[in-house]
Amino acid sequence: MSGDALRAWTVDLGAFPTSGSLADKARFAVGYAILAPSTHNTQPWKFAIIGDELMLMADRSRGLPIIDPFDRELVISCGAALLNLRVVFAHFGVPVEIATFPQAAEPDLLVRVNFPNGGRVTTELNELFVSITERTTNRHLFAAEELPNDFLASLQAASAAEGIDLGLLHSTADRARVAALVAEADHRQFSDPHFRRELARWIHPSRNIDGMPAYAPVLDELTAVATPIVTMAIRTFDLGGGVAASHERLVRGSPLLAVFSTRVDDDEAWLLTGQALERVLLLAAKSGYQASYLNQPIEIPELREQLAAEARVAPYPQVMLRLGRGPIVPHAPRRPLEDVLS
């Protein structure tokens, strides 16, 4: 992967335009917003600076119509980018007023950020700033260590601060039940050629600024994840059995599963979930923990209901993570700022 693909991760915090215009400060903050996670690393967001306002919009051309037909995960990804914006403005003491879904006639406009002359700065987000560039998605096995209770409580408090319930599963029995759901979801998804083609579109050795690294998810030894897999194989063959077995072992071997859930299932809930997700991920990174996603059961309606029951969470699970300590992994590529900001 070229250095240009990872250039976005080398933001110079000393370059914050302290004496610059509000537009300059907004542009700087967007450089951190684009480091948020997104499904398949699609980076489905656009930003615009209009006068003294910053807009965050959904880029639905980068949606995933098979696994995310209602753009639920797309909006969650944009919510994660919004949390990064909030963290940056808090760190540099910039007061902001945030309006979500400000124009009903413009469904792609998710957030409008205004900059009042004075006002409260969310200081409790300051501690998360350095974690934005440290966060990575880690698909390796995690160490078999028990996570401290005070850390678990801090994760739940961080999610609750964004209005989202966070269920934590760490017993062997709970993880085994959820692992079975993940394996069932893998079987179902990989049996669908439309799913395989959509996945293959975002996994390719030549992808440079978006998408996922071409790692083999079906290897018997999960530690060998650096072995490339030919995209044609994903499009052509039902690899569900191997993927299910690998993911089931991965879930059973993860010290902690975290399920974000809501009592309603709409755009507002999804945007809040994205903010809670990124807040938890940054807090985990600050403590030396990493995460990866296990959203497969959530993407299949009947398995989503089963997950809610097995995890004993609110009716609508939105995101499921595995957390723990793993080896150092590289960052995923990012599109250049000029591609997403106007």
N, C-alpha and C positions, 0 to 999 in steps of 0.2 A: 504494500500500500504506500502510495507516495506521501511525502511530507505535506503536500498541499491538502490532502484529505483530512489530516489531523491538525491543520493549522489553527482551526477554530478553538482547539483546546488550550492554546498557548496565549490566552488573553493576558495582557499586561495590566494588572490592577492599578499600577502606578499611572496608567494613562487616563484615568478617570478625569473628565474635563471639569474640574472643580469650578473654574471661572467661566466655563463655556455656557452656551445657551441650553435651554431645556431640550431642544432637539438633539444637541450633541450628547447630553446625558442619556436621553432615551435611546439613541443609537448605541451607545456604550452598553447599556443594559440589555439590549437585544442580542449583543454578542454572547451574553451568558444565557439568555433565554433559549437559544437554539441548541444548548448542550443538554436539554431535557431529554428523557427517554421517550421513545415512541414505538408502537407496534411495528415489527419488522424493520425498524429504523426508517420508516417512511418520511418522518419529519413533516407532518401534514399541516404546516402553519405558514402564515404570511403576516407581515407586520407593515404598518404604514405610519409615518409621522406626518401629520397634517397640522400645520401651525404649531400650537403648544399641546397637541394631543397625540397620544400613541395608541394605535389600534392593533389588536390581535385578532386575526381572522382565520377561519378554517380553510385550508386548501383541499377541497374535496376531490380535486383531480388526483390526489395521492391517497385516496381511500382504498379500502379492501372490501369489495362488494360481496365476496364469498363469506369470509369469516366475520365481517363487520358491516352487515347490510344497512344498519341504521346509523352508522358513523358514531357509535357509542365509544369505541376505543379511540377513534380519531379525536373526539372532543376531550376524552381523558388525557390524551397526549398534549393537547393544547393547554389543558389545565396545569399540567406539569411545567410547561413553559411559562405560564403565568406565575407560578410560585417562584420560579427563578427570578423573574422580574421583580417581584415583591422583595425577595431577599437582597437583591442588588440595591434597590432604592433604600431599603432599611439600613444596609451596611454603610451607605454613603450619606445617610441622613437627609434623603430627599422625600418630603411629604408628598403623598399621592392620594387621589380619590379614584377608586376603581368602580366602574359600572359594568355589570355583566349583562349580556344580551340587551344592549341599550336600545335597539331598534327592531321591533317585531317584524317589520317589512324586510329586514336584511338578516336572514338567518345565519349567513356566514360571518357576520360581525359578532364575535363572541365577547370582546372586552374593549372598553374605552378607558384609557388612563388619562386623568387630568392632573395637573400639577398646581395646587393652590399655593398662594404666597406663604401660608403658614398652616400648621396642623400637626397632628400626631404622627410620629414615625414609629413603625412597628419594631421596636428594639429587640423583641424576643427572637427575631429571625436573624439577627446579626451573626450569631455563632455558626450559622450554616453556610456563610458565604464561601469560605475556603473549600468547603466540601463539594461545591458545584463542579470544580475541575478535577476533583479526586474520585467522584462517583464513576463506577463502571458496572456493566452487566457481566456477570461471571457465570458461565454455564458449566464450570468444572465441579467436581465433587467438593463438598465442604468438609472441614475438619469435624470430627465427632466430638464436639465439646458442647456442654450445656451453657446456654446464654443466661447471664445474670438476671435475676428478677427485677432489679431496678432498671436495667436496660429495657426489658420487656414493658415495664410500666411507662417508661419514657416514650416508647413507640406508640402505645395506645393513647397517651396524652397528646402527642403530636397530631395524630389523626383526628382525635376528638376536637382539637382546637380548630380544625377545618370543617367540623360538622359531620364527620364520617366515622362509622363504627369500624373497629379493627379487631377481628377475632384471631387469636394466636393458638396454634396447634403444635404441641411439642411432644405429646406422648406417642409411644410406638404404635399403639392401637389406632389413634386418630390419624396418624400419618399413613398407616397401611390402608385405611378406608379411602382416604383421599387419593392415594397412589392408584388404587383400582379405578377410580373415576378418571384420572388422567390417562391411564392406559386405554380405557374404553373410548375416551374422546379421541385419542390418537388413531385407534382402529377405524373409527367412523370417518374422521377427517381424511385420512390417507386413502380410504376406499373411494373417495370422491375425486374424479379427475379434474374437476373445476378447482377444487382446493389445491391440488398438486400444482396445477399450472399457475395459480396465483402465488403460491409459495415460491415456486421456481423463479418467478419474475423478480423476486426480491433477494434471492440467494444466487450470487454469481461471482466467480473469481475476478471478473473485470470491473465490478462495481467499485467506484472510486469515492463517491461523495454521499452515498446513501445505501440503504439495504444492509443485509447481514453478511458477515464473512462466510465464505464457502466452506464451512466446517461440516463434517459428517456426523449427523446426530444418531446414526444407527450402528456405530462401532461397538464391538463387544467391550472394549476397554475405553471407558469414558475419558481416561486421561490422555487419549490420543486424539483429542478434538482438533488438532491442527491439520489433520489429513483432509485434503480437499475432496469434495464430492462433485461429480459431474451433474450439472443442472438437468441435463436430459434424463438422468435416472429418476430424478424427483418427478418430472413431468410424466414419465412413461410407466413407472412401476409403482405398485402399491407397497410402500415400505412400512406400512403401519405396524406390522408385527415387531420389526426391529426397533422402530422408534418407541413403541409402547413399552417394550421391555427395558430399553435404556432409561426412559423417563420414569418408569416405575421404580427402578433401582435408585435413580437420582432423588426421587421424592422420599423414599424410605430412608435414605441415607442423609437427608437434610435435617439439621437439628431443630429448625423452626419453619413452620408455614404460617403465612400471614394472609388473611382474607379481608379485603376492604368491602364493605357492604352498605347498602342504603335501603330505606323504607319506601322510596319512590324510584322510578326508573325513567328519568327524563334528562334533558340537556343540562339543567341546573345541577342535578345530582352528579352527572358525569364530570362537569367542570370542577365541582368541589372534590370529587374523587381524585382527579388528576393532581390537584393541589395537595391533598393529603398524602397521596402516593409519593410525590417528590419530596415533601417535607420529611416523611419517614425514611426515604432512601438517603437523603442528605444527612439525617441524624445518624443513620446506620454507618454511613461512610466516615463520619466524624469519629465514630467509635471503632473503626477498623473492620467493619463488617461489609459484606457484599451481598448482592441479590441477583436472582434471575426470575423469569416469569413462567407461570404454569396456568395460563388462561384457557387452555383447551376446553375444560368442562364448562366454563362460563360461556363459551361460544356456541354451545349446543343447548337449546332451551330446556329439555327435560333433564339433562345432566346438571344444568345450572341450579335447578330446583333441588336435585339430590345433594349438590354441594352445600347449599344453604342449610339443609337438614343435617348433613354429616358434620359441618363445621360449627353448627349452632350459632348462626349469624342472622342478620336481617334478611328479609326475603330476596333481595337482589344483590348477589355477589357481583362485584364489578372488576376486581383485580385480585389475583392470587400470586404471592411471592414465595420463594424459598430464600432464607437468609442464613448466613454463616460466614466462616472465614475460609477463603480459598487462595490459590496462587495469584500472583500479579498477572493481570491480563491487560491487553492494549485497549485504548478507547476505540469506539466505533467512529467511522468517518462522519463528517458533517458537510452540508452544503455551504458554500461561501455566503457571507453575510449579504452580499449584493444580490444574491439569488432570491432572498426571502424578505428583503426590506426595501420599501419604496418610500 
